[in-house]
């Protein structure tokens, strides 16, 4: 693996070392709609012989027509309540949402050391990383309520990097959204492979994504003739969407309420555009 990519990767991973678990989401029972009409359930699935476990949220009206859908990719702490909450919020907006599992069933890091080990396994095996995210995309496309032509991928931190890799892999998806994700890659997109529209939401003061990675992404997107947007939020560092990151920008990872709210609104506009 390219030494520069390893250094950049580990720096991004280190950014969330101090984060604590987010607030628990209020959930409905398996297969039961909550007060908004959203139905949620745990989903066990396999990739080869390996077992994985994700979380599906379906809007109440989804069975009446084929519905746009979103795969949500977790940060380095694994699939958890933060992702389930985001899936439920998206379902309330009318999307079928699947919070996927990149690590494997029961593999949920307890601390930064375990999280670093799991992400490093995938960053250093990009084919496996792409296989896992593309399996999650296929699972969502195969859902009865989903319009397979209107599926997007979004993710946070590690999940943002994975979302970009999904686009780079050439899989047929409508769009990808990266929230404060890593930008470096071993396999850049090309004009022949890139099908998805791209939205990158970035903290302008994020110390864990070097300027050379931003420059490389710009060149990559231009060379691939992509339909892409890069938004940098002022006064924001890494993890700006996560309230559990605290509010001290000097630590390199911190919550920013304005950037969180603005990025969510931009995400909604982007999803509405690419899935219309």
ChimeraX attribute file (.defattr): number of C-alpha atoms within 10 A of each C-alpha:
attribute: neighborCount
match mode: 1-to-1
recipient: residues
	/A:1	10
	/A:2	9
	/A:3	8
	/A:4	10
	/A:5	18
	/A:6	15
	/A:7	12
	/A:8	18
	/A:9	24
	/A:10	15
	/A:11	16
	/A:12	28
	/A:13	24
	/A:14	18
	/A:15	22
	/A:16	26
	/A:17	17
	/A:18	14
	/A:19	18
	/A:20	14
	/A:21	14
	/A:22	15
	/A:23	11
	/A:24	11
	/A:25	14
	/A:26	11
	/A:27	17
	/A:28	17
	/A:29	12
	/A:30	11
	/A:31	14
	/A:32	13
	/A:33	18
	/A:34	16
	/A:35	8
	/A:36	11
	/A:37	15
	/A:38	25
	/A:39	24
	/A:40	26
	/A:41	19
	/A:42	16
	/A:43	15
	/A:44	13
	/A:45	19
	/A:46	15
	/A:47	12
	/A:48	7
	/A:49	7
	/A:50	10
	/A:51	14
	/A:52	20
	/A:53	19
	/A:54	23
	/A:55	23
	/A:56	23
	/A:57	28
	/A:58	28
	/A:59	25
	/A:60	18
	/A:61	15
	/A:62	19
	/A:63	12
	/A:64	8
	/A:65	11
	/A:66	17
	/A:67	23
	/A:68	25
	/A:69	31
	/A:70	27
	/A:71	26
	/A:72	33
	/A:73	29
	/A:74	26
	/A:75	25
	/A:76	28
	/A:77	24
	/A:78	25
	/A:79	26
	/A:80	20
	/A:81	19
	/A:82	18
	/A:83	25
	/A:84	28
	/A:85	20
	/A:86	17
	/A:87	25
	/A:88	30
	/A:89	16
	/A:90	22
	/A:91	27
	/A:92	19
	/A:93	12
	/A:94	18
	/A:95	26
	/A:96	31
	/A:97	31
	/A:98	32
	/A:99	32
	/A:100	31
	/A:101	27
	/A:102	29
	/A:103	25
	/A:104	20
	/A:105	16
	/A:106	12
	/A:107	17
	/A:108	17
	/A:109	17
	/A:110	11
	/A:111	14
	/A:112	18
	/A:113	12
	/A:114	15
	/A:115	22
	/A:116	20
	/A:117	13
	/A:118	19
	/A:119	22
	/A:120	16
	/A:121	13
	/A:122	17
	/A:123	22
	/A:124	16
	/A:125	12
	/A:126	18
	/A:127	13
	/A:128	14
	/A:129	19
	/A:130	23
	/A:131	15
	/A:132	23
	/A:133	25
	/A:134	21
	/A:135	17
	/A:136	26
	/A:137	25
	/A:138	16
	/A:139	16
	/A:140	25
	/A:141	21
	/A:142	12
	/A:143	14
	/A:144	13
	/A:145	21
	/A:146	23
	/A:147	18
	/A:148	21
	/A:149	15
	/A:150	21
	/A:151	28
	/A:152	29
	/A:153	31
	/A:154	25
	/A:155	24
	/A:156	27
	/A:157	27
	/A:158	26
	/A:159	27
	/A:160	27
	/A:161	26
	/A:162	34
	/A:163	32
	/A:164	29
	/A:165	26
	/A:166	28
	/A:167	27
	/A:168	22
	/A:169	22
	/A:170	17
	/A:171	18
	/A:172	20
	/A:173	24
	/A:174	23
	/A:175	27
	/A:176	29
	/A:177	29
	/A:178	27
	/A:179	27
	/A:180	30
	/A:181	28
	/A:182	29
	/A:183	27
	/A:184	22
	/A:185	20
	/A:186	12
	/A:187	11
	/A:188	20
	/A:189	25
	/A:190	18
	/A:191	15
	/A:192	9
	/A:193	15
	/A:194	23
	/A:195	21
	/A:196	24
	/A:197	18
	/A:198	25
	/A:199	22
	/A:200	25
	/A:201	26
	/A:202	28
	/A:203	27
	/A:204	16
	/A:205	19
	/A:206	25
	/A:207	18
	/A:208	23
	/A:209	23
	/A:210	16
	/A:211	11
	/A:212	11
	/A:213	17
	/A:214	16
	/A:215	11
	/A:216	15
	/A:217	19
	/A:218	16
	/A:219	13
	/A:220	17
	/A:221	19
	/A:222	15
	/A:223	13
	/A:224	18
	/A:225	14
	/A:226	18
	/A:227	14
	/A:228	15
	/A:229	15
	/A:230	14
	/A:231	13
	/A:232	18
	/A:233	20
	/A:234	14
	/A:235	14
	/A:236	26
	/A:237	30
	/A:238	31
	/A:239	29
	/A:240	33
	/A:241	26
	/A:242	22
	/A:243	18
	/A:244	18
	/A:245	25
	/A:246	17
	/A:247	18
	/A:248	12
	/A:249	19
	/A:250	10
	/A:251	15
	/A:252	21
	/A:253	32
	/A:254	27
	/A:255	21
	/A:256	25
	/A:257	15
	/A:258	15
	/A:259	21
	/A:260	19
	/A:261	13
	/A:262	14
	/A:263	21
	/A:264	15
	/A:265	12
	/A:266	15
	/A:267	20
	/A:268	13
	/A:269	11
	/A:270	18
	/A:271	24
	/A:272	11
	/A:273	11
	/A:274	18
	/A:275	17
	/A:276	7
